[in-house]
Amino acid sequence: MAKVTSEALGIEPIGRLLIKQAVPASIGILVMSLNILIDSIFVGNWIGSIAIAAINVVLPVSFFIAALGMAIGIGGSSIISRALGADNKERALHTFGNQITLTLLCTVSLVILGLTFVDQIIPKFGGKGDIFDPAKIYYVIVLYGVPILGFAMMGNTVIRAEGKPKFAMIAMIIPTVGNLLMDYIFINVMGMGMHGAAWATTGSYLACFLYIFWFFTSKNSELKIGLRHLGLRKDIVSEIASLGGVTLARQAVVSITYLLMNNILFDLGQEGLVAVYAIIGRMLMFALFPVFGVTQGFLPIAGYNYGAQQYPRVRESINTAIKYAALVATLVFIGLMIFPSEITALFLSDNPNISAKELALNQFVLSHTSEPMRWVFAATPIIALQLIGAAYFQAVGKATPALLLTLSRQGFFFIPLILILPKFYGELGVWISFPIADVLATIVTGYFLNREVRTKLITPDP
């Protein structure tokens, strides 16, 4: 049964296959995004706007360490998809075993470093003033669960590489449900404040890990490894590092972006603008879930068929994925342009008993978020080409172009823009950097993807 499922990646019609892969991925990402969104709403209403800003300060640190698991997972999953497509199951097993060993070594090492330098790290990421104390509480507790999250993120991508998107979807739903339930119990019922928010997040990581561990030990997975597969192999580690480095580099740049944005906005508007960016950041994670879902669904299809040298199917998967992703991105764009104020209000407490300082902060955030949100999402309809193009090179094992295209938006364009434009346009310069970077990155990605399709994806000689 499992073998038939993975072989379906090279047999079923691309449109139907992409829907089967993308819909569960989209649902899983939606639920995870809802987790972050509703978690922020709970925290904002039950603790306060400062708490939202504090979590936003911690996110890039914990996300970067957790991204190690995702990087190892995506890098190895590209190898696994191509190995299954080429009917080389032993290489797939060795790859999965090496992923487990690498995830353990990397995440534990970085958690130790993260806890050692906690007081230096938090202020660097914008945790200043009233934000520092709640940020430190959240940071320390959540960091304990990051190795577990690393294994969960790694395992989820491997499940998808096997052609089992429904199981991957469930793995993303479980921590969301657990986190929201524990949020309610720890924050609202037990009154644990930031401690409760942090333990709810860490508990949700554990729930996800336990489910993924069950999957790989059950009959549902075809990747049954032994101890011999856990020993690191230089060729596999090198390829995982080069391909996974794309994901890790992207997350590193995201973390640097958060660091710069939190500090730039704190200088421009203190805690208020940091809270504004925290809300917009949540929407960036939430609103684009269907686009990310299509991208995740596209990866195993492109990788499997590339490994099987079925290049016409690879071309078709690229075109179909871009069309689907562009359609849903346009719908997201329309909704955000129409309802920015209503979206912002969801994050703010309407409790009449909050302090005067908290009330003033809420009023500032409500009045200052709509225009920035419109600017940040202004180029959303065109980002499909950018995301699918970069994902293609990663799926087929071409690490260098994948890395460069992945970094183009945030690293090559966005970071220089937010360092330059605010000097001339103030706060507006921060927000207009988003659509400008999107447009430039899309143009560059379109050029390289078009050249790849015309010169490389040709039917091999018989």
Disulfide bonds with the S-S distance in Angstrom:
none
